[in-house]
Amino acid sequence: MAMDVLPALVGAAVGLVGGFAVPRLVAWCPEPEHDPTENPDDFPDHVPFAELAARPGLAWRSAAACAVAGALVGLVTGWGWSLLWLLPLIPVLCALTVIDFVTWYLPSRLIRPSWAAVAGLLAAVAVVEREPGWVLAGVIGFLALGGYYGLMRLLMPRGMAGGDVRLGALLGLALGPLGLGALLVSVLAASLLSVVAYLPMLVRGRAIKATDARGPLQHRVPYGPFLVLGALVAVVVGQVLST
């Protein structure tokens, strides 16, 4: 039991420390450029990132959320190699969740460097373990989820943005070494969670009616937070099912 709990404590500690850096990550992102093809009425009023980062309580709330996520990851993975890239990714994903939930924007400033960081750690593990399959699995995950969400963007351009596609590819890169099941669970969990949260977000005014919407679901919600939560579910469920 001690060997199971200790990685959870380490994960919680890493998440706690990293969570306090979330406001800095938010403030580090540049303001999005105006897209003349987008209707401003389809999006919430923009909150400057510096103002968002300075909101009271953001640091400790982020630290608490990251600590819980880190504890869950450590508990289910144990002393696995995946801790090397999953734990450092948690604060970044928390910052992206905060930004997208409030502004409906996923900055590449955080996503693209994370691609390189996760890929570098996967390559390092592959060298140490003399197992190139780690890198191959990451590449497959990157292409699979990036391609899937890219296709969804083509089919539903008003429901899926480019930032969602880039975030999906990042999550695929991180989840790929955990197996095909983790990729599938992340997609299903993200979709299910977004459906479950649709009505509460609509009631609370966090959903916006699209100007060109048709059909029963005429309001939109930011999808990035559900991509992140779906990935966390995939890590936990995937590891539990594999044991």
C-alpha positions in Angstrom: 0.0 0.0 0.0 2.8 2.4 0.9 4.3 2.0 -2.6 0.8 2.9 -4.0 0.3 5.9 -1.8 3.8 7.4 -2.1 3.5 8.2 -5.9 0.1 9.8 -5.1 1.7 12.0 -2.5 4.5 13.0 -4.9 1.9 13.7 -7.6 -0.1 15.8 -5.2 3.0 17.8 -4.2 4.1 18.4 -7.8 0.6 19.4 -8.7 0.3 21.7 -5.8 3.5 23.6 -6.6 2.7 23.7 -10.3 -0.8 24.9 -9.6 0.5 28.0 -8.0 2.2 28.9 -11.3 -1.0 28.8 -13.2 -1.7 32.6 -13.0 1.8 33.2 -14.3 1.1 30.8 -17.2 -2.1 32.6 -18.0 -0.5 36.1 -17.8 2.4 34.8 -20.1 0.0 34.2 -23.0 -0.4 37.0 -25.6 -3.8 38.4 -26.3 -5.5 36.7 -29.3 -5.6 38.5 -32.6 -9.0 39.6 -33.9 -10.4 37.2 -36.5 -12.6 39.2 -39.0 -14.4 36.0 -40.0 -15.8 35.4 -36.5 -19.0 37.0 -35.2 -18.2 38.6 -31.8 -21.8 37.7 -30.7 -20.8 34.0 -30.9 -18.2 34.5 -28.1 -18.2 35.9 -24.5 -16.9 39.4 -23.9 -13.1 39.0 -23.8 -11.3 39.1 -20.5 -7.7 40.2 -20.9 -5.3 37.5 -19.8 -3.5 39.8 -17.3 -6.9 40.6 -15.7 -7.8 36.9 -15.6 -4.4 36.0 -14.1 -4.9 38.6 -11.3 -8.3 37.3 -10.2 -8.4 36.6 -6.4 -8.2 33.0 -5.5 -7.1 31.7 -8.9 -3.7 30.6 -7.5 -5.0 28.5 -4.6 -7.9 27.1 -6.6 -5.6 26.0 -9.3 -3.1 24.6 -6.8 -5.9 22.5 -5.2 -7.2 21.3 -8.6 -3.7 20.4 -9.8 -2.9 18.6 -6.5 -6.0 16.4 -6.8 -5.2 15.6 -10.4 -1.6 14.9 -9.6 -2.6 12.6 -6.7 -5.0 10.7 -9.0 -2.3 10.3 -11.7 0.3 9.2 -9.2 -2.1 6.8 -7.5 -3.1 4.9 -10.7 0.2 5.0 -12.5 2.5 4.2 -9.5 6.2 4.7 -10.3 5.6 4.5 -14.1 7.6 6.3 -16.7 4.5 8.2 -17.7 4.7 10.3 -14.5 7.7 12.1 -16.2 5.4 13.8 -18.7 2.0 13.6 -17.1 2.8 15.5 -13.9 4.5 18.5 -15.5 1.7 18.8 -18.0 -1.0 19.2 -15.3 -0.4 22.9 -14.5 -0.3 23.7 -18.3 -3.6 21.9 -18.8 -5.1 23.7 -15.8 -4.1 27.1 -17.2 -5.6 26.1 -20.6 -8.8 25.1 -18.9 -9.1 28.4 -17.0 -8.4 30.4 -20.2 -10.8 28.5 -22.4 -13.6 28.4 -19.8 -13.5 32.2 -19.5 -12.4 33.4 -22.9 -13.1 30.5 -25.3 -9.6 30.6 -26.5 -6.7 28.1 -26.3 -3.4 29.9 -26.8 -0.7 28.2 -28.8 1.9 29.9 -26.6 1.2 27.1 -24.1 0.2 24.2 -26.4 3.1 24.2 -28.9 6.0 24.2 -26.4 4.1 21.4 -24.6 4.2 19.3 -27.8 8.0 19.7 -27.8 8.4 19.0 -24.0 6.3 15.8 -24.0 7.9 14.6 -27.2 11.4 15.2 -25.7 10.5 13.3 -22.5 9.1 10.4 -24.6 12.3 10.3 -26.6 14.4 10.3 -23.4 12.4 7.4 -22.0 12.7 5.5 -25.3 16.5 5.9 -25.1 16.8 4.9 -21.4 14.5 1.9 -21.9 15.8 1.1 -25.4 12.2 1.0 -26.5 11.3 3.1 -29.5 7.7 2.0 -29.1 7.2 4.8 -26.6 7.8 7.4 -29.2 5.8 5.6 -31.9 2.8 5.3 -29.5 3.1 9.0 -28.8 3.2 9.9 -32.5 0.2 7.6 -33.2 -1.8 9.3 -30.4 -0.8 12.8 -31.6 -2.0 12.0 -35.2 -5.1 10.0 -34.0 -6.6 12.6 -31.7 -5.3 15.6 -33.8 -6.8 14.0 -36.9 -10.1 13.2 -35.2 -10.6 16.6 -33.8 -9.4 18.1 -37.0 -12.1 16.2 -38.8 -14.7 17.4 -36.3 -13.6 20.9 -37.0 -14.2 20.4 -40.7 -17.6 19.0 -40.1 -18.6 21.4 -37.3 -16.5 24.6 -37.8 -18.7 26.5 -35.3 -18.4 23.8 -32.7 -14.7 23.0 -32.8 -11.9 25.6 -33.0 -8.3 25.2 -34.1 -7.2 25.4 -30.5 -9.3 22.4 -29.6 -7.5 20.5 -32.4 -4.1 21.5 -31.2 -5.0 20.6 -27.6 -6.4 17.3 -28.7 -3.1 16.5 -30.5 -1.2 17.3 -27.3 -3.4 15.0 -25.2 -3.0 12.3 -27.8 0.8 12.6 -27.6 0.7 12.2 -23.8 -1.9 9.5 -23.8 -0.6 7.4 -26.7 1.9 5.4 -24.6 -0.9 4.4 -22.2 -2.6 2.5 -25.0 -5.3 2.7 -27.6 -7.9 2.4 -24.8 -6.8 5.6 -23.2 -7.2 7.5 -26.5 -10.7 6.1 -27.0 -11.8 6.8 -23.4 -10.5 10.3 -23.6 -12.7 11.0 -26.7 -15.8 9.4 -25.2 -15.3 11.0 -21.8 -14.8 14.5 -23.2 -18.0 14.1 -25.3 -20.1 12.8 -22.5 -18.9 15.4 -20.0 -19.7 18.2 -22.4 -23.2 16.8 -22.8 -23.7 16.5 -19.1 -22.4 20.0 -18.5 -24.4 21.6 -21.3 -27.6 22.3 -19.4 -26.0 23.6 -16.2 -23.7 25.9 -18.2 -26.8 27.1 -20.2 -28.6 27.9 -17.0 -25.6 29.7 -15.5 -25.2 31.8 -18.7 -21.9 30.1 -19.7 -23.3 29.0 -23.0 -23.8 31.3 -26.0 -26.4 30.9 -28.8 -24.6 30.7 -32.1 -26.0 33.2 -34.7 -26.2 30.5 -37.4 -27.3 27.6 -35.2 -30.1 25.2 -36.1 -31.6 22.3 -34.4 -32.2 21.6 -30.7 -28.6 22.4 -29.4 -28.3 26.0 -30.5 -25.9 27.1 -27.8 -22.2 26.5 -27.7 -19.9 25.9 -24.8 -16.0 25.9 -24.7 -14.8 22.4 -25.4 -11.2 22.6 -24.1 -12.1 22.0 -20.4 -13.8 18.8 -21.4 -10.9 17.6 -23.4 -8.7 18.0 -20.4 -11.2 16.3 -18.0 -11.6 13.5 -20.5 -7.9 13.0 -20.6 -7.8 12.7 -16.8 -10.6 10.2 -16.9 -8.7 8.3 -19.5 -5.6 8.1 -17.4 -7.5 6.9 -14.4 -9.9 4.5 -16.1 -7.2 3.2 -18.5 -4.8 2.3 -15.7 -7.5 0.7 -13.6 -8.7 -1.5 -16.5 -5.2 -2.6 -17.3 -4.6 -3.9 -13.8 
